[in-house]
Amino acid sequence: MLLVQKFGGTSVGTIDRIRNVATRVARAKSEGHDVVVVVSAMAGETNRLIDLAKSAVNEPDPRELDVLVSTGEQVTTALLSMTLLSMGYKARSLQNHQVHLVTDSSFTKAHIKRIDAQQLRGALKRGEIAVVAGFQGIDEEGNITTLGRGGSDTTAVAIGASLKPYAKNNLVCEIYTDVDGVYTADPNIVKDARKLKRISFEEMFELASSGAKVLQTRSVLFGMKFDIPIHVRSSFNDSEGTMVVNETNDMESVVVTGISYDKNEAKITVIHVSDKPGIAHSIFAPLAEAGIVVDMIIQTASTEGYTDMSFTVPKSEMKPAMQILQELVKQKKAIYVVGDEKVAKVSIVGVGMRTHSGVAATMFKALADARINIQMISTSEIKISVVISEADMKKAVEVLHREFGLG
């Protein structure tokens, strides 16, 4: 079997932990598996490098910032390869240009376009353990790029996809983290949260995009697109984790699989805009041009030809979004714009929602009984999300976890 093993920053945070990772990797190799390892920078290193850049200039150039922060993974690949070599195993560190992980040129948040797996296949044929730098790539012009926070997950699954023909479908991507699997809710909030043995790609994507920090959303999309089984497990024990796989018929028997929350949401409301064709475009087009991601959107009922438009953005982008929207006020297309950072999004997810009715009613009644006010609602085929006060977030997660019997 070909194992693509990814180890995050906490897992490689110290030399002792790198030795522990080397022992785990060596064990897999000794069991007869081909092994590719994808590593993140040591815990805290990326933040240290970003702080270093900001101490030099107020607004670091994105291209040069990618050059700087990509060094963190290079350090880890060398240290892990050295350790494996000292243990008597063949190992080779490989950086972004050596595996030809080609991305677009969106510095600090690049997307993978393709991977040339020739170097990796060569290393595996020679019996080597390939140790690859996660989180980074190169664009068509050879510039260093990075994939954004959690990008090493995406690197690992994308490498798995590029090697799938070589592995003849006998492949698993193991994502090692500081948790031992995917839970029905955050165990730090819900004490009786239960670890799931398996979860569908679609459910995992919805949980990840709604705030669950276990996997990066793009890594789940790669797994879904190329059918790469993902095993989420802990780097600190040998317990079986959670398998993320294609949906099976029996998964629909469970109405709600998990609950996620996101405190990184801010709500913006544009007050008193004309209720006429083109107004939504005038609000959201400038935000899109600035690269600001909009999530939930609601529009109030029209009164005398005017309406209010509310939507959510990441907290870090609330101020620039409001600055952009002030142009509407200057042009007298709106009275004013107001922002609220003290909100949170809570979501329930489950493929069983497709075949079960009354899920939304049950959710809303549970929140009402707990005297939790809902500010915004968004639904999809397998997810219901609500925006509530940040102060009510913990209670909402606990109430819904209990209501849907997930403990």
C-alpha positions as CSV (number, residue, x, y, z in Angstrom):
1,M,0.0,0.0,0.0
2,L,1.0,3.6,-0.6
3,L,0.6,5.8,2.5
4,V,0.7,9.6,2.2
5,Q,1.2,10.7,5.7
6,K,0.8,14.4,6.7
7,F,2.0,15.8,10.0
8,G,0.9,19.2,11.2
9,G,2.8,21.8,13.1
10,T,2.0,20.5,16.6
11,S,3.2,17.0,15.6
12,V,6.6,18.3,14.5
13,G,6.8,21.1,17.1
14,T,10.0,20.0,18.8
15,I,12.9,17.8,18.0
16,D,11.5,15.1,20.3
17,R,8.3,15.2,18.4
18,I,10.1,15.0,15.0
19,R,11.8,11.9,16.4
20,N,8.4,10.4,17.3
21,V,7.2,11.2,13.8
22,A,10.3,9.5,12.3
23,T,9.6,6.4,14.4
24,R,6.0,6.2,13.1
25,V,7.1,6.7,9.5
26,A,9.8,4.1,9.9
27,R,7.3,1.6,11.3
28,A,5.1,2.1,8.2
29,K,8.1,1.6,5.9
30,S,9.2,-1.5,7.8
31,E,5.7,-3.0,7.4
32,G,6.3,-2.9,3.6
33,H,4.4,0.2,2.6
34,D,5.6,2.9,0.2
35,V,5.6,6.2,2.2
36,V,5.4,9.8,1.2
37,V,5.5,12.2,4.2
38,V,4.1,15.8,4.0
39,V,5.1,18.1,6.8
40,S,4.1,21.5,8.1
41,A,6.4,24.1,9.7
42,M,7.1,23.5,13.4
43,A,4.4,24.9,15.6
44,G,4.5,28.6,15.9
45,E,7.1,29.1,13.2
46,T,4.8,30.4,10.5
47,N,3.4,33.0,12.9
48,R,6.9,34.0,14.0
49,L,7.9,34.6,10.3
50,I,4.7,36.6,9.7
51,D,5.4,38.7,12.8
52,L,9.0,39.2,11.6
53,A,7.7,40.5,8.2
54,K,5.3,42.9,9.9
55,S,8.0,44.2,12.1
56,A,9.9,45.1,9.0
57,V,7.1,46.7,7.0
58,N,3.4,47.6,7.8
59,E,2.1,45.7,4.8
60,P,4.4,42.9,3.5
61,D,4.4,42.3,-0.2
62,P,2.4,39.0,-0.7
63,R,5.0,37.5,-3.1
64,E,7.9,38.2,-0.7
65,L,5.8,37.0,2.3
66,D,5.4,33.7,0.6
67,V,9.1,33.5,0.0
68,L,9.6,34.1,3.7
69,V,7.0,31.8,5.3
70,S,7.8,28.9,3.0
71,T,11.1,28.4,4.7
72,G,9.4,26.9,7.8
73,E,8.4,23.7,5.9
74,Q,11.9,23.5,4.4
75,V,13.4,23.3,7.9
76,T,11.0,20.5,8.9
77,T,11.6,18.4,5.8
78,A,15.4,18.5,6.4
79,L,15.2,17.7,10.1
80,L,12.8,14.7,9.5
81,S,14.9,13.4,6.6
82,M,18.1,13.7,8.7
83,T,16.4,11.8,11.5
84,L,15.2,9.0,9.2
85,L,18.7,8.7,7.6
86,S,20.3,8.4,11.0
87,M,17.9,5.5,11.8
88,G,19.1,3.7,8.7
89,Y,16.2,4.4,6.3
90,K,16.6,5.9,2.9
91,A,14.9,9.4,2.9
92,R,15.0,12.4,0.7
93,S,13.6,15.9,1.4
94,L,11.7,17.5,-1.6
95,Q,10.7,21.1,-1.9
96,N,7.9,22.6,-4.0
97,H,10.0,23.0,-7.2
98,Q,11.3,19.5,-6.9
99,V,7.9,17.9,-6.9
100,H,6.6,20.5,-9.5
101,L,3.6,21.3,-7.4
102,V,2.3,24.1,-9.8
103,T,-0.2,26.7,-8.5
104,D,-1.8,29.8,-9.8
105,S,-0.2,33.2,-8.8
106,S,-2.6,34.1,-6.0
107,F,0.2,34.7,-3.4
108,T,-0.7,33.7,0.2
109,K,-3.8,31.8,-1.0
110,A,-2.8,29.9,-4.2
111,H,-4.7,27.0,-5.7
112,I,-3.0,23.9,-7.0
113,K,-3.2,23.4,-10.8
114,R,-1.1,20.2,-11.2
115,I,1.6,18.0,-9.8
116,D,4.3,16.3,-11.8
117,A,4.8,13.1,-9.8
118,Q,7.9,11.9,-11.6
119,Q,10.3,12.8,-8.8
120,L,8.1,11.2,-6.2
121,R,7.7,8.0,-8.2
122,G,11.4,7.9,-8.7
123,A,12.0,8.2,-5.0
124,L,9.5,5.4,-4.2
125,K,11.0,3.1,-6.9
126,R,14.4,3.6,-5.2
127,G,12.9,2.5,-1.9
128,E,13.2,6.0,-0.4
129,I,10.8,7.8,2.0
130,A,9.9,11.1,0.2
131,V,9.6,13.9,2.7
132,V,7.7,16.8,1.0
133,A,7.2,20.4,2.1
134,G,3.5,21.1,2.6
135,F,1.7,24.4,2.2
136,Q,3.6,25.6,-0.8
137,G,4.1,25.4,-4.5
138,I,5.4,27.4,-7.5
139,D,3.5,29.3,-10.1
140,E,4.1,29.0,-13.9
141,E,6.9,31.6,-13.7
142,G,8.7,29.8,-10.9
143,N,7.6,32.1,-8.1
144,I,7.2,30.5,-4.6
145,T,3.5,30.5,-3.5
146,T,1.7,29.3,-0.4
147,L,-1.7,27.7,-0.2
148,G,-3.1,29.5,2.9
149,R,-3.7,28.2,6.4
150,G,-4.1,24.4,6.6
151,G,-2.6,24.1,3.1
152,S,-0.4,21.1,4.1
153,D,-3.6,19.0,4.2
154,T,-4.4,20.0,0.6
155,T,-0.8,19.2,-0.4
156,A,-1.0,15.7,1.0
157,V,-4.3,14.8,-0.6
158,A,-3.3,16.4,-3.9
159,I,0.0,14.3,-3.9
160,G,-2.2,11.3,-3.2
161,A,-4.2,12.1,-6.3
162,S,-1.1,12.5,-8.4
163,L,0.2,9.1,-7.3
164,K,-3.1,7.2,-7.5
165,P,-2.3,5.6,-10.9
166,Y,1.1,4.5,-9.5
167,A,-0.5,3.0,-6.4
168,K,-3.3,1.3,-8.5
169,N,-5.9,2.5,-6.1
170,N,-4.2,0.9,-3.1
171,L,-3.7,4.2,-1.4
172,V,-4.7,6.0,1.9
173,C,-3.9,9.6,2.9
174,E,-3.3,9.7,6.7
175,I,-3.7,13.2,8.2
176,Y,-2.0,13.2,11.6
177,T,-3.1,16.0,14.0
178,D,-3.4,16.7,17.7
179,V,-6.8,15.1,17.8
180,D,-7.6,11.5,17.2
181,G,-10.4,11.8,14.7
182,V,-13.5,13.7,13.7
183,Y,-16.1,14.2,16.5
184,T,-19.8,14.9,16.5
185,A,-18.9,18.3,18.0
186,D,-15.8,20.0,19.5
187,P,-14.9,17.9,22.6
188,N,-13.6,21.1,24.3
189,I,-17.2,22.4,24.3
190,V,-19.3,19.2,24.4
191,K,-18.0,16.8,27.0
192,D,-19.8,13.7,25.6
193,A,-18.9,14.4,22.0
194,R,-18.4,11.1,20.2
195,K,-15.6,10.1,17.7
196,L,-17.0,9.1,14.3
197,K,-15.6,5.9,12.7
198,R,-16.3,7.3,9.3
199,I,-17.9,10.3,7.6
200,S,-18.7,11.1,4.0
201,F,-16.6,13.6,2.0
202,E,-19.7,15.8,1.6
203,E,-20.4,15.9,5.3
204,M,-16.7,16.5,6.1
205,F,-16.6,19.4,3.6
206,E,-19.7,21.0,5.1
207,L,-18.3,20.7,8.7
208,A,-14.9,22.1,7.6
209,S,-16.4,25.0,5.7
210,S,-18.6,25.8,8.8
211,G,-15.8,26.1,11.2
212,A,-14.5,22.6,12.1
213,K,-10.7,22.8,12.2
214,V,-9.9,19.1,11.7
215,L,-9.3,19.3,7.9
216,Q,-8.9,22.1,5.4
217,T,-11.9,22.4,3.0
218,R,-9.8,22.2,-0.2
219,S,-8.2,18.9,1.0
220,V,-11.7,17.4,1.4
221,L,-12.6,18.5,-2.1
222,F,-9.5,16.9,-3.6
223,G,-10.3,13.7,-1.7
224,M,-13.9,13.8,-3.1
225,K,-12.9,14.6,-6.6
226,F,-10.2,11.9,-6.9
227,D,-11.7,9.4,-4.4
228,I,-8.7,9.4,-2.0
229,P,-9.7,7.9,1.4
230,I,-8.5,10.2,4.2
231,H,-7.7,8.8,7.6
232,V,-7.8,11.5,10.3
233,R,-5.8,10.3,13.3
234,S,-3.6,11.5,16.2
235,S,0.2,11.6,16.0
236,F,0.4,11.1,19.8
237,N,-1.3,7.6,19.9
238,D,-2.0,4.6,17.8
239,S,-5.8,4.7,18.0
240,E,-7.8,4.3,14.9
241,G,-9.2,7.7,13.8
242,T,-12.0,8.6,11.4
243,M,-12.1,7.6,7.8
244,V,-13.4,10.2,5.3
245,V,-14.9,8.2,2.4
246,N,-17.5,8.3,-0.3
247,E,-21.1,8.3,0.9
248,T,-22.8,4.9,1.4
249,N,-26.5,4.1,1.7
250,D,-26.5,3.4,5.4
251,M,-25.1,6.9,6.2
252,E,-28.6,8.4,5.5
253,S,-30.0,6.5,8.5
254,V,-28.3,9.1,10.7
255,V,-30.1,12.4,10.4
256,V,-27.4,14.7,11.8
257,T,-23.8,13.6,11.8
258,G,-22.1,16.5,13.5
259,I,-22.3,20.1,14.7
260,S,-19.7,22.8,14.0
261,Y,-19.3,26.4,14.9
262,D,-17.3,29.4,13.7
263,K,-16.4,32.4,15.8
264,N,-14.5,33.9,12.9
265,E,-17.7,35.5,11.4
266,A,-18.8,39.1,11.3
267,K,-22.1,40.4,10.1
268,I,-22.4,43.5,7.9
269,T,-25.7,45.2,7.2
270,V,-26.2,47.8,4.5
271,I,-29.2,49.9,5.6
272,H,-31.9,51.4,3.3
273,V,-30.8,50.5,-0.2
274,S,-33.1,50.7,-3.3
275,D,-35.0,47.5,-3.9
276,K,-34.4,47.4,-7.7
277,P,-32.4,45.3,-10.2
278,G,-28.6,45.7,-9.9
279,I,-28.4,46.7,-6.3
280,A,-27.0,43.3,-5.1
281,H,-24.4,43.6,-7.8
282,S,-23.4,47.1,-6.7
283,I,-22.9,45.7,-3.1
284,F,-21.1,42.4,-3.8
285,A,-19.1,43.1,-7.0
286,P,-16.6,45.5,-5.3
287,L,-16.2,42.9,-2.4
288,A,-15.4,40.2,-4.9
289,E,-12.9,42.4,-6.7
290,A,-11.1,42.9,-3.4
291,G,-11.0,39.1,-2.8
292,I,-13.4,39.3,0.2
293,V,-15.4,36.1,0.7
294,V,-19.1,36.5,1.5
295,D,-20.9,33.7,3.2
296,M,-24.5,34.0,4.3
297,I,-26.8,36.6,2.7
298,I,-30.3,37.8,3.7
299,Q,-32.5,40.6,2.4
300,T,-35.3,42.1,4.4
301,A,-38.8,42.6,2.9
302,S,-39.1,45.7,0.7
303,T,-40.7,48.8,2.4
304,E,-41.6,51.7,0.2
305,G,-39.1,50.6,-2.4
306,Y,-36.2,50.2,0.0
307,T,-34.6,47.2,1.8
308,D,-31.7,46.2,4.1
309,M,-29.1,43.7,3.0
310,S,-27.2,41.6,5.6
311,F,-24.3,39.2,5.0
312,T,-21.4,37.6,6.8
313,V,-17.6,37.8,6.0
314,P,-14.5,36.6,8.0
315,K,-13.8,38.9,10.9
316,S,-10.4,39.8,9.5
317,E,-12.2,41.3,6.4
318,M,-15.0,43.2,8.1
319,K,-13.1,46.6,8.2
320,P,-11.9,46.5,4.6
321,A,-15.4,45.4,3.5
322,M,-17.0,48.3,5.4
323,Q,-14.6,50.7,3.9
324,I,-15.5,49.5,0.4
325,L,-19.2,49.8,1.1
326,Q,-18.9,53.3,2.4
327,E,-18.8,54.3,-1.3
328,L,-22.5,53.4,-1.4
329,V,-23.2,55.8,1.4
330,K,-21.2,58.5,-0.4
331,Q,-23.2,57.9,-3.6
332,K,-26.4,58.1,-1.5
333,K,-27.3,54.5,-2.5
334,A,-27.5,53.6,1.2
335,I,-28.0,55.5,4.5
336,Y,-25.2,53.8,6.4
337,V,-23.3,50.5,6.9
338,V,-23.1,48.7,10.2
339,G,-20.8,45.8,11.3
340,D,-21.1,43.3,14.2
341,E,-18.1,41.2,15.2
342,K,-19.9,39.6,18.2
343,V,-21.6,36.9,16.3
344,A,-21.0,33.2,15.6
345,K,-22.2,30.6,13.1
346,V,-23.5,27.3,14.3
347,S,-24.3,24.5,11.8
348,I,-25.8,21.0,11.9
349,V,-24.6,18.6,9.1
350,G,-25.8,15.2,7.9
351,V,-26.6,13.4,4.7
352,G,-29.6,12.0,6.4
353,M,-31.3,15.4,6.0
354,R,-32.0,14.6,2.4
355,T,-34.5,11.9,3.4
356,H,-35.8,13.1,6.7
357,S,-38.3,16.0,7.2
358,G,-38.6,18.4,10.1
359,V,-34.9,18.8,10.9
360,A,-35.0,22.6,10.6
361,A,-38.1,22.8,12.8
362,T,-36.5,20.6,15.4
363,M,-33.3,22.8,15.4
364,F,-35.2,26.1,15.6
365,K,-37.5,24.8,18.5
366,A,-34.4,23.6,20.5
367,L,-32.8,27.0,20.1
368,A,-36.0,28.8,21.0
369,D,-36.5,26.7,24.1
370,A,-33.0,27.7,25.1
371,R,-33.9,31.4,24.5
372,I,-31.3,31.7,21.8
373,N,-32.2,34.3,19.2
374,I,-31.5,33.5,15.5
375,Q,-30.2,36.4,13.4
376,M,-29.6,34.7,10.1
377,I,-30.4,31.3,8.5
378,S,-28.8,29.5,5.6
379,T,-29.7,26.0,4.4
380,S,-28.3,23.5,1.9
381,E,-29.2,19.9,1.1
382,I,-27.3,18.5,4.1
383,K,-26.6,21.6,6.3
384,I,-28.5,24.2,8.3
385,S,-26.6,27.2,9.6
386,V,-27.7,30.0,11.9
387,V,-25.9,33.2,13.0
388,I,-26.4,33.9,16.6
389,S,-24.8,36.0,19.3
390,E,-21.3,34.9,20.1
391,A,-22.3,34.8,23.8
392,D,-24.8,32.0,23.0
393,M,-22.5,29.9,20.8
394,K,-21.4,27.3,23.5
395,K,-25.0,26.8,24.8
396,A,-26.3,26.4,21.2
397,V,-23.8,23.7,20.4
398,E,-24.6,21.8,23.6
399,V,-28.3,22.1,23.1
400,L,-28.3,20.9,19.5
401,H,-25.9,18.1,20.3
402,R,-28.3,16.8,23.0
403,E,-31.4,17.4,20.9
404,F,-30.2,15.3,18.0
405,G,-28.9,12.5,20.3
406,L,-25.2,12.7,19.2
407,G,-23.6,12.0,22.6
